[in-house]
């Protein structure tokens, strides 16, 4: 730290002297400012570069100096200073300048054509054109390597859908806002769904109308940005125009008549002072109503799970109930969501060379979803007689079960304030970023059905130190008929504070350097629930956080990097970065990156490649989360398991190792072609190897012997099983990305354009054996089973492609996009050891799945029509999934037993019931996912420019 401070001080002093300052603005032939133009004082290494407004400032040695203005694709100019202090320049160009991208290098920014790395750039209008109401869903239909999922079973996951790039999980993509790290969500995904065991930033919280463009770096970037950048980096660039504003009204509905959406958004801005600064703000309110897609429930399957001892009458009871409620009262699909989003972005020029900048956002979301309906034969009044009084919701006020609700409140905020200045060609950027995410829950319309003798407690209501009548509140059965029906199970909270200093300089026309440091502290809190929510087994459907599992946990880390970019020749670029990070809880990580680019055939073809090492620190969520977890066990219904953390007494008893950082190696090789201004394409191959990948283990149950420490933990805590986090596997992921465009095709009086992009996964698999803790291995179990492996490696489409066509004519714009979702494969729980269904002898049983589930390849077609009614009013109609294509899945036999099951209709029906909870989740299965299960969605929006 002392060495870094000394270096920064020396650099500031050494370059602090100048003879004359020259400023100006550089524009192209159309008058648009050009960012990233190189300015060199001829015969010296003294240089500068223009900012995003085309402005520059350079201190020259004398009044007779000559300045050289150069940029890729533009004619170089040499201009004598001649004692002038302001020199504005117009650069002539025969080529079209591409946008400047911020991600990919920590030296000075480059254009997309001169970058050595694959970067997708999506302007705001492309996001809006999808008709999707949230930012993450818009990316789903624009970026082939990006996938997001709405899980069939929601609980806390309903607040934030998992997303990922290149099948690497949500925690391995770093999210930036205007180049600064966004906070993680407080949510840890613990359901058996894609993204299990991980967390990520809440990108759905960012209002789409506040976004200027999105840059997605599809390459490992830990050396440049630190932890979480193994799969890539997404930089969200906010709108900064102070003069353009608009109001947008949105509405929509599904073809089933549900899932209604309504929203209104205001984006506007204003100048500060005499063009010295700006601010741009966005206010967005939206509501999405419930969309329900339950399946019909099978009576025989229900009888198998809930028949109990009253066999003679129970099957008829079940059939009678299902005749009135064929879906068993279940509600599953897309929950009701209301959101309020506020964001502001601004900057102010203190002088020609110095500016301050800021942005801030706050988001509130309210989500109402549901647990599985507790049917009257599942929660029987013979076992719980008081339920007849609690829930008289059947014919004539009779008891007919109950539907627990799960309601979540999400608060997310982030803010950055920074200071940029230029002196003697050095670019300084100092910033402070803060952010946080809080998720708290409510569970209603349920009960605590446990017989619990709580410890004797009392409440000194009159503060006299004496136990008076009525002040005793414990020592008796508090629940069952005395149970509340509403509970506060607590929640989670995450926050971080980040300080950055970044320094860059163009040393010459060929070489630029960048270096800097980052300090970050993080805090994760598990918020305690009320007593009734966790006491005994807690509230039925979702238990609260117990006091011993709650608390506040924190850590800090310090990192520094050095980056150098050198144009060896006009065509040959080399970029290198090194980084050292030091974490307070697990130590140091050193990573590096080397990338290169070579252009030939007059810049029409570009070869690029990179190799890097990376790391991902375990999140505080993964280290400290510990709680009871309700989950579906095929054939047994909902069971309560335990998630124990790696620093708990239980973990020590089970000899579970503490978590360490993941390490990765990332290789990318690609070629890009820019045939002319209208035709271009890129193809990139990637290979990502991750060592010591952190996973949430499968559920580890009791041993056959029943006398191990594992059995003691299960018995002492009344749990059916335990799970925990562990550095369990090494993985390898490789694939190919393709992006191609052909635009401005003359067709009649309009212009036609085509785009094709795709991602194909070559391999995504475990590399080597699972690293099981000794106790698990001795019990003949594994922390990673078939279900887990499928979630890691095959639960995302094997390939995905987007073919789009756009046609603009007069006041109309038409867009047709076809998104191809390749197959996904799952190994659902309950499909192991099915010999009993067909009278087998378990000869082929090895603990693996006898049957798999494969979702078939499908194409989803979206149509968009835009009409510019006036110069200010635009009307847009989007019909998403216009052909009403829905996911379809089928069983896949993996063993001879699996084949026998599929040849036996009764056995196949039983297997179907096992993975769909007897038909409740027939469209997606309990663990499965492919794409949206809501079918056709119609959206209409009106945009009025202010």
Secondary structure as the mmCIF struct_conf table of DSSP 4:
data_model
#
loop_
_struct_conf.conf_type_id
_struct_conf.id
_struct_conf.beg_label_comp_id
_struct_conf.beg_label_asym_id
_struct_conf.beg_label_seq_id
_struct_conf.end_label_comp_id
_struct_conf.end_label_asym_id
_struct_conf.end_label_seq_id
HELX_RH_AL_P HELX_RH_AL_P1 UNK A 2 UNK A 14
TURN_TY1_P TURN_TY1_P1 UNK A 15 UNK A 15
BEND BEND1 UNK A 19 UNK A 19
STRN STRN1 UNK A 20 UNK A 27
TURN_TY1_P TURN_TY1_P2 UNK A 29 UNK A 30
BEND BEND2 UNK A 31 UNK A 31
STRN STRN2 UNK A 33 UNK A 33
TURN_TY1_P TURN_TY1_P3 UNK A 35 UNK A 36
STRN STRN3 UNK A 38 UNK A 41
TURN_TY1_P TURN_TY1_P4 UNK A 42 UNK A 43
BEND BEND3 UNK A 44 UNK A 45
STRN STRN4 UNK A 47 UNK A 49
TURN_TY1_P TURN_TY1_P5 UNK A 52 UNK A 53
BEND BEND4 UNK A 54 UNK A 54
STRN STRN5 UNK A 55 UNK A 60
BEND BEND5 UNK A 61 UNK A 62
TURN_TY1_P TURN_TY1_P6 UNK A 63 UNK A 64
STRN STRN6 UNK A 66 UNK A 70
TURN_TY1_P TURN_TY1_P7 UNK A 72 UNK A 73
STRN STRN7 UNK A 74 UNK A 74
STRN STRN8 UNK A 77 UNK A 80
TURN_TY1_P TURN_TY1_P8 UNK A 82 UNK A 83
BEND BEND6 UNK A 85 UNK A 85
STRN STRN9 UNK A 86 UNK A 86
STRN STRN10 UNK A 89 UNK A 90
STRN STRN11 UNK A 93 UNK A 93
BEND BEND7 UNK A 94 UNK A 95
HELX_LH_PP_P HELX_LH_PP_P1 UNK A 96 UNK A 99
STRN STRN12 UNK A 100 UNK A 101
BEND BEND8 UNK A 103 UNK A 104
BEND BEND9 UNK A 106 UNK A 108
STRN STRN13 UNK A 110 UNK A 111
TURN_TY1_P TURN_TY1_P9 UNK A 112 UNK A 114
BEND BEND10 UNK A 116 UNK A 117
STRN STRN14 UNK A 119 UNK A 123
HELX_RH_AL_P HELX_RH_AL_P2 UNK A 124 UNK A 128
TURN_TY1_P TURN_TY1_P10 UNK A 129 UNK A 130
BEND BEND11 UNK A 133 UNK A 134
HELX_RH_AL_P HELX_RH_AL_P3 UNK A 135 UNK A 140
TURN_TY1_P TURN_TY1_P11 UNK A 141 UNK A 142
TURN_TY1_P TURN_TY1_P12 UNK A 144 UNK A 145
STRN STRN15 UNK A 146 UNK A 148
BEND BEND12 UNK A 152 UNK A 153
HELX_RH_3T_P HELX_RH_3T_P1 UNK A 155 UNK A 159
BEND BEND13 UNK A 160 UNK A 160
STRN STRN16 UNK A 163 UNK A 165
TURN_TY1_P TURN_TY1_P13 UNK A 166 UNK A 167
BEND BEND14 UNK A 168 UNK A 168
HELX_RH_3T_P HELX_RH_3T_P2 UNK A 170 UNK A 172
STRN STRN17 UNK A 173 UNK A 177
TURN_TY1_P TURN_TY1_P14 UNK A 178 UNK A 179
STRN STRN18 UNK A 180 UNK A 181
HELX_LH_PP_P HELX_LH_PP_P2 UNK A 182 UNK A 185
BEND BEND15 UNK A 186 UNK A 186
BEND BEND16 UNK A 191 UNK A 193
TURN_TY1_P TURN_TY1_P15 UNK A 194 UNK A 197
HELX_RH_3T_P HELX_RH_3T_P3 UNK A 203 UNK A 205
BEND BEND17 UNK A 206 UNK A 206
HELX_RH_3T_P HELX_RH_3T_P4 UNK A 208 UNK A 210
STRN STRN19 UNK A 211 UNK A 217
BEND BEND18 UNK A 219 UNK A 219
HELX_RH_AL_P HELX_RH_AL_P4 UNK A 222 UNK A 225
TURN_TY1_P TURN_TY1_P16 UNK A 227 UNK A 228
BEND BEND19 UNK A 230 UNK A 231
STRN STRN20 UNK A 232 UNK A 238
HELX_LH_PP_P HELX_LH_PP_P3 UNK A 239 UNK A 239
BEND BEND20 UNK A 242 UNK A 243
STRN STRN21 UNK A 246 UNK A 254
TURN_TY1_P TURN_TY1_P17 UNK A 255 UNK A 256
BEND BEND21 UNK A 257 UNK A 257
STRN STRN22 UNK A 261 UNK A 272
TURN_TY1_P TURN_TY1_P18 UNK A 273 UNK A 276
STRN STRN23 UNK A 277 UNK A 288
STRN STRN24 UNK A 291 UNK A 292
HELX_LH_PP_P HELX_LH_PP_P4 UNK A 296 UNK A 298
HELX_RH_AL_P HELX_RH_AL_P5 UNK A 299 UNK A 306
BEND BEND22 UNK A 309 UNK A 309
HELX_RH_AL_P HELX_RH_AL_P6 UNK A 311 UNK A 324
TURN_TY1_P TURN_TY1_P19 UNK A 326 UNK A 329
STRN STRN25 UNK A 333 UNK A 334
STRN STRN26 UNK A 336 UNK A 349
BEND BEND23 UNK A 350 UNK A 353
STRN STRN27 UNK A 354 UNK A 370
STRN STRN28 UNK A 374 UNK A 374
TURN_TY1_P TURN_TY1_P20 UNK A 376 UNK A 378
BEND BEND24 UNK A 379 UNK A 379
TURN_TY1_P TURN_TY1_P21 UNK A 381 UNK A 383
TURN_TY1_P TURN_TY1_P22 UNK A 385 UNK A 386
HELX_RH_AL_P HELX_RH_AL_P7 UNK A 387 UNK A 390
BEND BEND25 UNK A 394 UNK A 394
HELX_RH_3T_P HELX_RH_3T_P5 UNK A 395 UNK A 397
STRN STRN29 UNK A 402 UNK A 402
STRN STRN30 UNK A 405 UNK A 423
TURN_TY1_P TURN_TY1_P23 UNK A 424 UNK A 425
STRN STRN31 UNK A 426 UNK A 444
BEND BEND26 UNK A 445 UNK A 445
STRN STRN32 UNK A 453 UNK A 453
HELX_LH_PP_P HELX_LH_PP_P5 UNK A 454 UNK A 456
STRN STRN33 UNK A 458 UNK A 458
TURN_TY1_P TURN_TY1_P24 UNK A 461 UNK A 462
BEND BEND27 UNK A 464 UNK A 466
TURN_TY1_P TURN_TY1_P25 UNK A 469 UNK A 470
STRN STRN34 UNK A 472 UNK A 472
BEND BEND28 UNK A 475 UNK A 476
STRN STRN35 UNK A 477 UNK A 477
BEND BEND29 UNK A 479 UNK A 479
HELX_RH_3T_P HELX_RH_3T_P6 UNK A 480 UNK A 482
BEND BEND30 UNK A 485 UNK A 485
STRN STRN36 UNK A 486 UNK A 506
BEND BEND31 UNK A 508 UNK A 510
STRN STRN37 UNK A 511 UNK A 527
HELX_LH_PP_P HELX_LH_PP_P6 UNK A 528 UNK A 530
HELX_RH_AL_P HELX_RH_AL_P8 UNK A 531 UNK A 534
BEND BEND32 UNK A 535 UNK A 535
TURN_TY1_P TURN_TY1_P26 UNK A 536 UNK A 537
BEND BEND33 UNK A 539 UNK A 539
TURN_TY1_P TURN_TY1_P27 UNK A 540 UNK A 541
BEND BEND34 UNK A 542 UNK A 542
HELX_LH_PP_P HELX_LH_PP_P7 UNK A 543 UNK A 546
HELX_RH_3T_P HELX_RH_3T_P7 UNK A 547 UNK A 549
STRN STRN38 UNK A 551 UNK A 567
BEND BEND35 UNK A 568 UNK A 571
STRN STRN39 UNK A 572 UNK A 583
TURN_TY1_P TURN_TY1_P28 UNK A 584 UNK A 586
STRN STRN40 UNK A 587 UNK A 600
TURN_TY1_P TURN_TY1_P29 UNK A 601 UNK A 604
STRN STRN41 UNK A 605 UNK A 616
HELX_LH_PP_P HELX_LH_PP_P8 UNK A 617 UNK A 619
HELX_RH_AL_P HELX_RH_AL_P9 UNK A 620 UNK A 624
STRN STRN42 UNK A 627 UNK A 633
TURN_TY1_P TURN_TY1_P30 UNK A 634 UNK A 636
STRN STRN43 UNK A 637 UNK A 643
TURN_TY1_P TURN_TY1_P31 UNK A 646 UNK A 647
BEND BEND36 UNK A 648 UNK A 648
HELX_RH_AL_P HELX_RH_AL_P10 UNK A 649 UNK A 653
TURN_TY1_P TURN_TY1_P32 UNK A 654 UNK A 655
HELX_LH_PP_P HELX_LH_PP_P9 UNK A 656 UNK A 659
STRN STRN44 UNK A 662 UNK A 674
BEND BEND37 UNK A 676 UNK A 678
STRN STRN45 UNK A 679 UNK A 696
HELX_LH_PP_P HELX_LH_PP_P10 UNK A 697 UNK A 699
STRN STRN46 UNK A 700 UNK A 700
BEND BEND38 UNK A 704 UNK A 705
BEND BEND39 UNK A 708 UNK A 708
HELX_RH_AL_P HELX_RH_AL_P11 UNK A 709 UNK A 716
TURN_TY1_P TURN_TY1_P33 UNK A 717 UNK A 718
BEND BEND40 UNK A 720 UNK A 720
STRN STRN47 UNK A 722 UNK A 723
STRN STRN48 UNK A 725 UNK A 747
TURN_TY1_P TURN_TY1_P34 UNK A 748 UNK A 749
STRN STRN49 UNK A 750 UNK A 766
BEND BEND41 UNK A 768 UNK A 768
HELX_RH_AL_P HELX_RH_AL_P12 UNK A 774 UNK A 778
TURN_TY1_P TURN_TY1_P35 UNK A 779 UNK A 780
BEND BEND42 UNK A 783 UNK A 784
HELX_RH_AL_P HELX_RH_AL_P13 UNK A 786 UNK A 793
TURN_TY1_P TURN_TY1_P36 UNK A 794 UNK A 794
BEND BEND43 UNK A 795 UNK A 796
BEND BEND44 UNK A 798 UNK A 798
STRN STRN50 UNK A 799 UNK A 809
TURN_TY1_P TURN_TY1_P37 UNK A 810 UNK A 811
STRN STRN51 UNK A 812 UNK A 821
STRN STRN52 UNK A 824 UNK A 826
TURN_TY1_P TURN_TY1_P38 UNK A 829 UNK A 830
STRN STRN53 UNK A 832 UNK A 832
HELX_RH_3T_P HELX_RH_3T_P8 UNK A 835 UNK A 837
TURN_TY1_P TURN_TY1_P39 UNK A 838 UNK A 839
BEND BEND45 UNK A 842 UNK A 842
TURN_TY1_P TURN_TY1_P40 UNK A 843 UNK A 844
BEND BEND46 UNK A 846 UNK A 848
STRN STRN54 UNK A 849 UNK A 849
BEND BEND47 UNK A 850 UNK A 850
STRN STRN55 UNK A 851 UNK A 855
HELX_LH_PP_P HELX_LH_PP_P11 UNK A 856 UNK A 857
STRN STRN56 UNK A 858 UNK A 868
BEND BEND48 UNK A 870 UNK A 872
STRN STRN57 UNK A 873 UNK A 880
TURN_TY1_P TURN_TY1_P41 UNK A 881 UNK A 883
STRN STRN58 UNK A 889 UNK A 893
BEND BEND49 UNK A 895 UNK A 895
HELX_RH_AL_P HELX_RH_AL_P14 UNK A 896 UNK A 902
TURN_TY1_P TURN_TY1_P42 UNK A 903 UNK A 903
HELX_RH_AL_P HELX_RH_AL_P15 UNK A 905 UNK A 916
TURN_TY1_P TURN_TY1_P43 UNK A 917 UNK A 924
BEND BEND50 UNK A 926 UNK A 927
BEND BEND51 UNK A 931 UNK A 931
BEND BEND52 UNK A 933 UNK A 934
STRN STRN59 UNK A 937 UNK A 945
#
